[in-house]
Amino acid sequence: MLFAIRCQQAQTQGITPLIEAKMDSTNTWVFKFAARGYDCMTAQKLWRRQISRLLEHVPTMPETILDLGCGPGVSSFELAERSGAQVLGLDFSERMIERAQASHRREFSHLRRLSFTHGDAAALQLPDHSVDLVTGHSFLYLVHDRRAVLREVRRVLRPGGSLVLMEPHAAGTLFSAAWHARGQLAQIWQNPWDTARFCTSMALWRLFGSANGMLSDSSVVQLFGQAGFAQVHTQPTLYGLGLHCVGRA
């Protein structure tokens, strides 16, 4: 109920200034000025398909989802459409939230159980045990204090709830991914524009991931375990470029 109230507040009040996250100036600059470019790179079918795969890791479809680092809203739109759950998209960048809210009004107004808010994932304004599923797509590797964020996620998840993240995989390489994808070239190039955007986003993702610190299987198990998560496991995706990181509360 309180999660629903928080979603309604985000929907009616617009951008809600919460506690500012302590992030380095480079990331802050990127989030503030690159919202339009990020939106262009991710608003395509191949990227959305990867987001929908996060739901494959939950035993039952959730009633409530908190989508961390939602950016311009692509991930939240996909999760809301696929699950039918009440979804709250949260991002540190006010510019990203503005774009998400504008897209919601313009293109996704039929998603009435979806709302967006500006906030700090290390200080969530949600009560204990109020969320069934917490997701994040290319989120944790950008966070300054990963342990603090994971502890907050663990706090707001209901017993048995899930955390499912998609992060850049330290063991992956663009060359290896291209080699393994060669058998699907005909399918991949059915929509050249989407494919070009997707490939560009993957290259930029690897570049930015190298600068910020990608995640390995062992680091995920350690971080999740220290935050109190059980049944922690990882699964490579995107031909090894990405890593699904899963934990249960």
Secondary structure, DSSP 8 states (H G I E B T S, - for coil): -HHHHHHHHHHHH-S---------HHHHHHHHH-HHHHHHHHSSHHHHHHHHGGGGGSSS--SEEEEET-TTTHHHHHHHHHH--EEEEEES-HHHHHHHHHHHHHH-TT-TTEEEEE--TTS--S-TT-EEEEEEES-GGG-S-HHHHHHHHHHHEEEEEEEEEEEEBTT--HHHHHHHTGGGHHHHTTSHHHHHHHHHHHHHHHHHHHHH--B-HHHHHHHHHHTT-EEEEEEEEGGGTEEEEEEE-
